[in-house]
Amino acid sequence: MCGIVGYIGQRHATDICLAGLRRLEYRGYDSAGIVTADGGRLDLRKVVGKLDRLAQALDQRPLAGSLGIGHTRWATHGKPSEANAHPHLSCNGRIAVVHNGIIENYQELRRQLEAAGHTFRSQTDTEVMAHLVEQHYTGDLREAVRRAVRELQGAFAFGVVCADSPGELIAVRRFSPLVVGLGNGENYIASDMGAIRAETDRVYVIGDDELCRITRDRVEISDLELRPVRHDVYVIPWPADAAEKGGHKKFMHKEIHEQPAAMRACLAGRLRSADKPVTFENIGLTPDAIRGIGKIVFTACGTAYHAGVVGRFLMEKLARIPAEVDIAAELRHRDPVVPPGTLCIVVSQSGETADTLEALRAMKRKGAKVLGVINVVDSTVARESDGVAYIQAGPEIGVASTKAYTLQILTIALLALHFAEVRGTASPEELRAIKESLLAAPAHAEELLRREDAVVAIARKHFKKTTALYLARGVNLASAMEGALKMKEISYIHAEAYSAGEMKHGPIALVCPDMFVVAIAPQGPTHDEMVGNMMEIKARSGPVVAVAFDGDAKIPQTGVDPAADPRDVAAQPNDMIWVPPTHELVSPVTIAIPLQLLAYHVAELRGEHIDQPRNLAKTVTVK
Ligand code: M6R
């Protein structure tokens, strides 16, 4: 998974491409490159490493030209190296391509091209495209790309330029995202809107097997038979600076702090007050269809999967629909039984995750209706779902997902309430209590952000440790899983989540003073058992960071008089994270915030690359 960008106009293409790549760096950052067309030739710079290295290379040897394409890479075929970095050139160096996706039949194509005399310089799948276009080029670049694409199997978004055709930029898409940005006397391509939002708010969202010929003044879109395709202009609804850090040191920090406002936007128009029913538009389900749902299967990857774990609880408890949650990469391998009336809820920030898409398609083939809970508008999951509930988080750039998670849960909670209201499966009191908690979530989130310093103090105590356990029960098992995922992906501390009930079946052997245990114990049906489990950890000298609701008197309080009852003191958690009380079923929305902050500050104290953790990319478009 990689990011591509391109520019044609009157300004320096390098400036626009480099700025666009900076906003796409979340998609991959092991190497990068830019090529421009100038004076009848192509000029190329590429480097191994992050974009700052490319910027340095461009400072030392600037590129001229007002037509260019750029790329930031997350290695799939071939290790990160200068040779494997994009753009890739044809043998004669007059055609260049950038690519996001995977060409599945590249080995066969490479053999054929080598037999025809082409010389390859890299181990990538992408390079075949440069040679294929060269093979088919007879003076019409779009035609050469069209013919080349017909030989490809797999997923791709390509940008292609040719030294002999300096007035045009060709782009084509199958399964990998691509937008064309519209300017005045200049146009752009990019893997996502955020990359070019600083330049324009008007884009075409390109569909599969669509081919674009882009000049300074014109964008022609066609299918692969060259039949014209008409798109409405999509006006990007968020401001130009939404994809900037806005005074925060890291995107992750900014996105954690954006949660109160994002929650309000997500609730707006759907839940106005605790007395009113929840309303949704475009979810593709009539009241009769909702009444007819016999089973729900949530499927997703990573953080989005954890939102599905919460979703299973909400749907069963409120809508009384049997619900399962499956890791997308596993779902298709186990040949699930999909009875008529099954609704598959696909959760994804990007809407482009390869495993999630495969699971979606497998469930559709088996006859399930699909509802996408997605952030990125018009993404592939959105297009392939029968209905969509957008979480409305705005751009999420930090590789570690934060605001998307809380808004995924919020959106699923609203769906569960809506289903419960249509099906008449929850009491008015329960519906009201949950609605009140959801309406209070933005204010609770603000309060938790005001308490950030308390989390920093806890991070200071534990940041040098190498192991952590996150324990919870019930719906907050998802909070433990998500908290542990955040910790490991940005701080590289080995963090595991367990149902606290499972501790005594093995993991308790790990407990010792050198690690720490985050024990999540909000009030609710699992509270007393959690408090007991906390004490079991304390009894084995395990340092406990407890997460509990404000004023919880059942947690042995820190600061009590040691003389009062020494047993109480021994049972006290070493640290407390206090959270405003809320309904336990939706408490994962707010409990996520201090756990995100804990991971963030531990990683910062350890000096890690928070927005670009090693080996990771924001959107995993490979299986
Ligand atoms: O875009 P998606 O929500 O489909 O992405 C799913 C996962 O790849 C993603 O949540 C990943 O686990 C994040 N890095 C977690 O912070």
Boltz pocket constraint, residues with backbone or C-beta under 6 A from the ligand:
constraints:
  - pocket:
      binder: B
      contacts: [[A, 301], [A, 302], [A, 303], [A, 304], [A, 347], [A, 348], [A, 349], [A, 350], [A, 351], [A, 352], [A, 353], [A, 356], [A, 399], [A, 400], [A, 401], [A, 402], [A, 485], [A, 489], [A, 616], [A, 617], [A, 618], [A, 619], [A, 620]]
      max_distance: 6.0
